[in-house]
Amino acid sequence: MAVQNGAIAFERIRKEYGDNTAVDDLTLTIEPGEFFTLLGPSGSGKTTTLMMLAGFTSPTSGRIIVDGVDIAHTPPDQRNIGVVFQDYALFPHMTVRENLAFPLEMRKETKDVAEERVKRALDLVDMQSLADRRPDQLSGGQKQRIAVARAIVFDPAFLLMDEPLGALDRKLRQRLQVELRQLQQELGVTMIYVTHDQDEAMSMSDRVALMNHGSIEQMGTPRELYENPSSPFVADFLGTNNMLSVLSTGPDHITFQTGGVLDLDGSLPVPAGTTVVAVRPERLALVKAGSAAPEGYSSCSAKVTHRLYLGSHTMYTVNSSAFGQVRVQMQHDDGEHPFQTGDEVGMIWRARDVKLFQDKPGA
């Protein structure tokens, strides 16, 4: 495998804990300066992968190549990697300034160099005014900024983050997502980020590896994973999707287990073995009953059975003649949400927004 200088390459990495395989034959390359996210549910192997890169656990087999050197069994303190955890891991008896200086002292930096680097790190996270406080005098967001500053203070080759924003409230988490991404781009540092939060992964990453049962289910840009999922797992995990089980298929129709019958008219080729159809709520739309579908759209009759007001949009549940029961997300026009429970409506969609999946993995 040809690996660019400064890149990180996992080559057939496997990690076993007794009879349990946490990571199974993982192969991927993270490019220099990339914001790369390991995304997945609990138990998917993402944190284990990060811990192997950090050196806190060793792979059962395989290699981790950095600058042409296999570091799979190199001690953590010899890897020049900064790590940020969800619980911050700040020393409670030290001030902010002392927390940041500690990794520099361990590297035997001179006092002048340490002071300059601590000042620079505090400037980067805009925490100069809190340098003499202890962690118990800081808010959750302030602690997170200090944890990041401590991880970057010694100019690490890579920055690893394990669910760093998981304990914060939604608004603060969203603000820090922007700040972390800006900081990563300003420093040009390679960042490997672990999360189960799809919004974090989608909003921050250059590329995402979605993991499932110790393997990569799909890897690509956030847009690639969202727009072109390779499996029902990917389609269901990223965003909201109507996941419809197929009862039978024919040359010109699909029958769903919900009872809906989708007439195709040649607009949607159906591969043999199709078992699941996915269509996102925001790719469906409701119109007044009897309205003609715009050019390029298909339509069917439907009835509103429930509606949920969510501020910027309303999520409708409808029974449709084509798909059976599905959710439809409609953005508000001047704050209006015109359809009521019980209304007979039309539902429209484009064939390209309907995703079909087969039994065969990866098909």
C-alpha positions as CSV (number, residue, x, y, z in Angstrom):
1,M,0.0,0.0,0.0
2,A,1.4,3.4,-1.1
3,V,0.8,5.8,1.8
4,Q,1.4,9.6,1.5
5,N,3.9,11.0,3.9
6,G,2.0,12.1,7.1
7,A,-0.9,9.8,6.4
8,I,-2.2,7.2,8.8
9,A,-2.9,3.7,7.4
10,F,-4.7,0.9,9.1
11,E,-3.8,-2.4,7.4
12,R,-6.0,-5.4,8.2
13,I,-6.3,-4.4,11.8
14,R,-8.1,-6.9,14.1
15,K,-8.8,-6.6,17.8
16,E,-10.2,-9.5,19.8
17,Y,-11.2,-9.6,23.4
18,G,-11.5,-13.3,24.1
19,D,-14.3,-14.7,21.8
20,N,-15.4,-11.1,21.0
21,T,-14.1,-9.4,17.9
22,A,-14.3,-5.7,18.4
23,V,-12.6,-4.7,15.2
24,D,-12.5,-7.0,12.2
25,D,-10.0,-6.7,9.3
26,L,-10.0,-2.9,9.3
27,T,-8.2,-1.2,6.4
28,L,-8.3,2.5,5.7
29,T,-6.1,5.5,5.1
30,I,-6.5,8.9,6.7
31,E,-4.9,11.7,4.7
32,P,-2.7,14.5,6.2
33,G,-4.8,17.5,7.4
34,E,-8.1,15.6,7.1
35,F,-11.0,15.8,9.6
36,F,-11.9,12.1,9.6
37,T,-14.8,10.8,11.7
38,L,-15.4,7.2,13.0
39,L,-19.2,7.1,13.3
40,G,-21.4,4.3,14.6
41,P,-23.6,2.9,17.3
42,S,-22.3,1.6,20.6
43,G,-20.3,-1.5,20.1
44,S,-19.4,-0.8,16.5
45,G,-15.6,-0.7,17.2
46,K,-15.0,3.0,16.7
47,T,-13.6,3.8,20.1
48,T,-11.5,0.6,20.1
49,T,-10.0,1.8,16.7
50,L,-9.2,5.2,18.2
51,M,-7.6,3.6,21.3
52,M,-5.4,1.4,19.1
53,L,-4.2,4.5,17.2
54,A,-3.6,6.3,20.5
55,G,-1.6,3.3,21.8
56,F,-3.8,2.6,24.8
57,T,-4.6,-0.9,23.5
58,S,-2.7,-3.1,21.0
59,P,-4.2,-4.8,17.9
60,T,-4.4,-8.6,17.9
61,S,-3.1,-8.5,14.3
62,G,-2.4,-6.0,11.6
63,R,-0.4,-2.8,11.2
64,I,-0.8,0.9,11.9
65,I,1.5,2.8,9.5
66,V,2.5,6.4,10.2
67,D,5.3,8.0,8.0
68,G,6.3,4.5,6.8
69,V,6.6,3.1,10.4
70,D,4.4,0.5,12.0
71,I,3.4,2.0,15.4
72,A,0.9,-0.7,16.3
73,H,2.9,-1.6,19.4
74,T,4.7,1.7,20.1
75,P,4.0,3.1,23.6
76,P,1.5,6.0,23.7
77,D,4.1,8.5,25.0
78,Q,6.2,7.9,21.9
79,R,3.5,8.6,19.3
80,N,3.2,12.5,19.6
81,I,-0.6,12.3,19.5
82,G,-3.0,14.6,21.4
83,V,-6.1,13.0,22.8
84,V,-9.4,14.6,24.1
85,F,-11.9,12.5,26.0
86,Q,-15.5,13.1,26.9
87,D,-14.7,13.5,30.6
88,Y,-12.0,16.1,29.8
89,A,-9.4,14.3,32.1
90,L,-8.1,17.6,33.6
91,F,-6.1,17.5,36.7
92,P,-8.4,19.0,39.4
93,H,-5.6,20.3,41.7
94,M,-3.9,22.3,38.9
95,T,-4.9,25.6,37.3
96,V,-5.7,25.8,33.7
97,R,-2.2,27.1,33.0
98,E,-0.7,24.3,34.9
99,N,-2.8,21.7,33.1
100,L,-1.6,23.0,29.8
101,A,2.0,23.1,30.9
102,F,2.1,19.6,32.2
103,P,2.5,17.7,28.9
104,L,5.3,20.2,28.0
105,E,7.1,19.5,31.3
106,M,6.9,15.7,30.6
107,R,8.6,16.5,27.3
108,K,11.3,18.5,29.2
109,E,10.6,21.7,27.3
110,T,12.3,24.9,28.7
111,K,10.3,27.2,30.8
112,D,10.3,30.0,28.1
113,V,9.1,27.6,25.4
114,A,6.4,26.2,27.7
115,E,5.1,29.6,28.6
116,E,4.9,30.6,24.9
117,R,3.1,27.5,23.9
118,V,0.7,27.7,26.8
119,K,-0.1,31.3,25.8
120,R,-0.6,30.3,22.2
121,A,-2.9,27.4,23.1
122,L,-5.0,29.6,25.3
123,D,-5.3,32.2,22.6
124,L,-6.4,29.6,20.1
125,V,-9.3,28.6,22.3
126,D,-10.0,32.1,23.6
127,M,-9.5,31.2,27.3
128,Q,-6.7,33.6,28.3
129,S,-8.8,35.2,31.1
130,L,-9.4,31.8,32.8
131,A,-5.7,30.7,32.9
132,D,-5.5,30.8,36.7
133,R,-8.8,29.0,37.5
134,R,-9.0,25.3,38.5
135,P,-11.3,22.9,36.5
136,D,-14.0,23.0,39.2
137,Q,-14.4,26.7,38.6
138,L,-15.2,26.2,34.9
139,S,-18.3,25.4,32.9
140,G,-18.6,22.3,30.8
141,G,-17.9,24.2,27.6
142,Q,-14.9,25.9,29.2
143,K,-13.5,22.6,30.4
144,Q,-13.8,21.2,26.9
145,R,-11.9,24.1,25.4
146,I,-9.1,23.6,28.0
147,A,-9.0,19.9,27.2
148,V,-8.5,20.8,23.5
149,A,-5.9,23.4,24.3
150,R,-3.9,20.8,26.4
151,A,-4.1,18.3,23.5
152,I,-2.7,20.8,21.0
153,V,-0.2,22.6,23.2
154,F,2.8,20.4,22.3
155,D,2.1,20.4,18.5
156,P,0.9,16.8,18.1
157,A,1.1,15.1,14.7
158,F,-2.5,14.0,15.1
159,L,-5.4,15.0,17.3
160,L,-7.8,12.2,18.5
161,M,-11.2,13.0,20.0
162,D,-13.4,10.4,21.6
163,E,-17.0,11.8,22.0
164,P,-15.6,15.1,23.2
165,L,-19.0,17.0,23.1
166,G,-21.3,14.2,24.4
167,A,-21.8,15.7,27.8
168,L,-22.7,19.2,26.6
169,D,-26.2,20.7,25.9
170,R,-27.3,20.9,22.3
171,K,-26.7,24.6,21.7
172,L,-23.2,24.6,23.2
173,R,-22.4,21.4,21.4
174,Q,-23.4,23.0,18.1
175,R,-21.3,26.0,18.8
176,L,-18.3,24.0,19.7
177,Q,-18.7,21.9,16.6
178,V,-18.1,25.0,14.5
179,E,-15.1,26.1,16.8
180,L,-13.5,22.7,16.6
181,R,-13.7,22.6,12.8
182,Q,-12.3,26.1,12.5
183,L,-9.5,25.3,14.9
184,Q,-8.6,22.1,13.0
185,Q,-8.5,24.0,9.7
186,E,-6.5,26.8,11.2
187,L,-3.9,24.4,12.6
188,G,-3.9,22.1,9.6
189,V,-3.7,19.2,12.0
190,T,-5.0,15.7,11.2
191,M,-8.1,15.0,13.4
192,I,-9.6,11.6,14.0
193,Y,-13.0,12.1,15.7
194,V,-15.2,9.4,17.3
195,T,-18.9,10.0,17.7
196,H,-22.3,8.2,17.6
197,D,-23.9,11.6,16.8
198,Q,-24.7,11.7,13.0
199,D,-25.2,15.5,13.1
200,E,-21.6,16.0,14.4
201,A,-20.2,13.7,11.8
202,M,-22.1,15.3,8.9
203,S,-21.4,18.9,9.9
204,M,-17.7,18.6,10.7
205,S,-16.0,15.9,8.7
206,D,-14.1,15.8,5.4
207,R,-14.8,12.0,5.4
208,V,-16.8,9.6,7.5
209,A,-16.3,5.9,8.1
210,L,-19.6,4.5,9.4
211,M,-18.8,1.4,11.4
212,N,-21.0,-1.6,12.2
213,H,-20.0,-4.8,14.1
214,G,-16.3,-3.9,13.9
215,S,-16.2,-3.3,10.2
216,I,-16.7,-0.3,7.9
217,E,-20.1,-0.3,6.5
218,Q,-19.5,2.6,4.2
219,M,-16.8,5.3,3.9
220,G,-16.9,8.6,2.0
221,T,-17.9,12.3,2.3
222,P,-20.9,13.1,4.4
223,R,-22.8,13.9,1.2
224,E,-21.9,10.6,-0.4
225,L,-23.1,8.6,2.6
226,Y,-26.3,10.6,2.9
227,E,-27.3,10.7,-0.7
228,N,-26.0,7.3,-1.8
229,P,-26.2,4.8,1.1
230,S,-24.7,1.4,0.2
231,S,-26.9,-0.6,2.6
232,P,-30.1,-0.4,4.6
233,F,-28.0,0.1,7.8
234,V,-26.4,3.3,6.3
235,A,-29.7,4.6,5.0
236,D,-31.4,4.1,8.4
237,F,-28.5,5.3,10.6
238,L,-27.9,8.6,8.8
239,G,-30.8,11.1,9.0
240,T,-34.4,10.0,9.0
241,N,-35.6,7.5,6.5
242,N,-38.8,5.6,5.6
243,M,-37.5,2.0,5.6
244,L,-40.1,-0.1,3.8
245,S,-39.9,-3.9,3.7
246,V,-40.7,-5.3,0.3
247,L,-43.3,-8.2,0.1
248,S,-42.9,-8.8,-3.7
249,T,-41.7,-7.2,-6.9
250,G,-42.7,-7.3,-10.5
251,P,-41.6,-5.8,-13.7
252,D,-43.8,-2.7,-13.2
253,H,-44.6,-2.6,-9.4
254,I,-43.3,-3.1,-5.8
255,T,-45.7,-4.4,-3.1
256,F,-44.7,-3.4,0.4
257,Q,-45.5,-5.3,3.6
258,T,-47.4,-2.1,4.7
259,G,-49.9,-2.8,1.9
260,G,-48.8,0.0,-0.4
261,V,-48.2,-0.8,-4.1
262,L,-45.7,1.4,-6.0
263,D,-46.5,1.5,-9.7
264,L,-43.2,2.0,-11.6
265,D,-44.1,2.6,-15.3
266,G,-40.4,1.9,-16.1
267,S,-39.2,4.9,-14.0
268,L,-37.4,2.8,-11.4
269,P,-35.5,-0.3,-12.4
270,V,-35.9,-2.9,-9.6
271,P,-33.0,-5.3,-9.2
272,A,-33.8,-9.0,-8.4
273,G,-33.8,-9.7,-4.7
274,T,-34.8,-6.2,-3.6
275,T,-36.0,-6.5,0.0
276,V,-35.9,-2.9,1.3
277,V,-36.9,0.5,-0.1
278,A,-35.9,3.7,1.5
279,V,-37.2,7.2,0.9
280,R,-36.4,10.2,3.0
281,P,-39.3,12.3,4.5
282,E,-37.9,15.5,3.1
283,R,-37.9,14.0,-0.4
284,L,-41.6,13.5,-0.3
285,A,-44.1,16.3,-0.4
286,L,-47.8,16.8,0.1
287,V,-50.1,18.7,-2.2
288,K,-53.8,19.4,-2.3
289,A,-55.8,16.4,-3.4
290,G,-56.3,16.2,-7.2
291,S,-53.3,18.5,-7.9
292,A,-51.2,17.5,-10.9
293,A,-47.6,16.4,-10.1
294,P,-44.9,18.7,-11.4
295,E,-42.8,17.5,-14.4
296,G,-40.3,14.8,-13.3
297,Y,-42.4,13.8,-10.3
298,S,-44.7,10.8,-9.6
299,S,-47.8,11.1,-7.4
300,C,-50.3,9.1,-5.5
301,S,-53.2,9.6,-3.1
302,A,-52.7,9.7,0.6
303,K,-54.4,10.6,3.9
304,V,-52.9,12.5,6.8
305,T,-53.1,10.4,10.0
306,H,-50.9,12.5,12.3
307,R,-48.9,15.7,12.3
308,L,-46.0,16.9,14.5
309,Y,-45.1,20.6,14.6
310,L,-41.3,21.0,14.9
311,G,-40.8,24.7,14.5
312,S,-39.1,25.1,11.1
313,H,-41.1,22.2,9.7
314,T,-44.0,19.8,10.3
315,M,-43.6,16.0,10.2
316,Y,-46.7,14.4,8.8
317,T,-47.6,10.7,9.0
318,V,-49.7,9.6,6.0
319,N,-51.2,6.5,4.6
320,S,-50.4,6.5,0.9
321,S,-51.5,4.2,-1.9
322,A,-48.0,3.9,-3.2
323,F,-45.8,3.3,-0.1
324,G,-48.3,2.5,2.7
325,Q,-47.6,4.5,5.9
326,V,-44.7,6.9,5.6
327,R,-43.5,10.2,7.2
328,V,-43.4,13.4,5.1
329,Q,-41.3,16.4,6.2
330,M,-42.7,19.8,5.0
331,Q,-40.9,23.1,5.5
332,H,-43.2,25.9,6.6
333,D,-44.3,28.6,4.2
334,D,-44.7,31.8,6.3
335,G,-45.2,29.6,9.4
336,E,-48.2,27.8,7.8
337,H,-48.7,24.0,8.0
338,P,-51.8,23.7,5.9
339,F,-52.7,20.0,6.2
340,Q,-54.7,18.7,9.1
341,T,-55.2,15.2,10.5
342,G,-57.8,13.4,8.4
343,D,-57.1,15.4,5.2
344,E,-57.1,13.7,1.8
345,V,-54.0,14.8,0.0
346,G,-51.7,14.0,-2.9
347,M,-48.1,12.9,-2.3
348,I,-45.3,13.5,-4.8
349,W,-41.7,12.3,-5.2
350,R,-39.0,11.8,-7.7
351,A,-37.9,8.3,-8.7
352,R,-34.2,9.1,-8.1
353,D,-34.9,9.8,-4.4
354,V,-36.2,6.2,-3.9
355,K,-33.3,3.9,-2.8
356,L,-33.6,0.1,-3.3
357,F,-31.5,-2.5,-1.5
358,Q,-30.9,-6.2,-2.0
359,D,-30.3,-9.1,0.3
360,K,-26.7,-9.4,-0.9
361,P,-24.4,-7.2,1.3
362,G,-22.9,-4.2,-0.5
363,A,-25.2,-4.6,-3.5
